């Protein structure tokens, strides 16, 4: 596993909880050891992506690592959103290694009956 983590092309998948309330979707991603400036989030049409990179391994001359289980390297998750959302009102916060994204739902489309003359 450690050999794979040294590979630049190695990607790990963060654990994400997804919840839905009446007015929004809420995603919480576990990103241990990641700084908020190393996380990119993007929402485009019906797709939300979370990506970034964890810090490099600190093992070396002065530190001999016995075991490494925390994920290292690049990470990526993508979610298809099966509802209309307000992409310009999405909010994200980052605290204690948890990225929380609040995606407000768009108002329901109004349908009107059309009278045929």
N, C-alpha and C positions, 0 to 999 in steps of 0.2 A: 504494500500500500504506500509506503514512504517513497518508493521509487517512482510510482505514478504521480505523486504529488510534486516531485521535482520537475516533471515535464511541463513546459509552458502551455501545452495544449490541454492539460488536465482541467476538467470542470467538475465542480461538486454542486449538489443541488440542496439549497437551504430548505429546511422544513417550514411550511407555511400553513397557517390556519386561515380559513376563509369563512366569513359569516355574512349573513344577509339580514338587514332590518328593513322596515317598510320604505325608508327613504334613501338607503345606501348599501353598498357592499363594503365590508371591512376586511382587509388582509393584514395579517401579522406574520412577518418573516423573522426567523431566528438567524442572526448573523453574528455569532460569537467572535470577538476579537476584531471586528471590522469597524473602521471609523466612518462616520456619516459621509465624509468627503470622498470616500472610496466606493460609494454606492451610487448607481445610476438607475433611475426609474423613468419609464416613459409610457405614456398611454396614447395610442393612435387608433382611431376608429374603435374597433371592438377588441383590441389586444393590449394588455398590460405586460410590460417586461420589467424585470428586476435583474440587474447584473452588477458585477464589480470584481474586486480582488481582495483577498485577505493579505495581511502583512507577510513578508518573507519569513522563513524559518530562522530562528535565532540560534540554532545549533552551530557550533563552529569550534574555534580554538579554545575559548574560555568556557564553553558550555557543552557538555556531553549529554545529548538527549537519550533517555532510556526508552521512552515510549511517546509517540505522537498520535493522538486520536482526534484532536481538533482539526477541522478541515482547513486545508491550505490551498492557495491558488485561486483561479478564476471561478466565479459562480454565475449561474444563470437560471432564471425561471420565467416562464411565459404563461399567461392566463387569458383565455378567450372569455369575454364578457358577453353573455347572452341576453343583454337588455340595453336599452338606450341609456346613456349616462351623460352627465355634464362634464366633459373632459376639461373644460376651463375652470372647474371648481374643485378638482381633485386636490386633496391635502395629504401630506406625508409628514410623519414625525419619527424621530429616532431616539430611543432611550434604553439604556441598559442592555444593548445588543439586540433590541427588538425594533424592527422597522414596521411602522403601522401606516397603512394607506387607507384613506377614506375616500370612496368613489361614490359621489351622489348620483342617484338615479335621475334621469330626465323625466319631466312631466309626461304622463300618459298622452299618447296621441289622441286628439279629439276626432271623433268620427261624426260626420253629419250625413243625414239621409239627403239624398238628392231627389227632388221631385221631377219626374219625367212628364213633360208636357206633350 
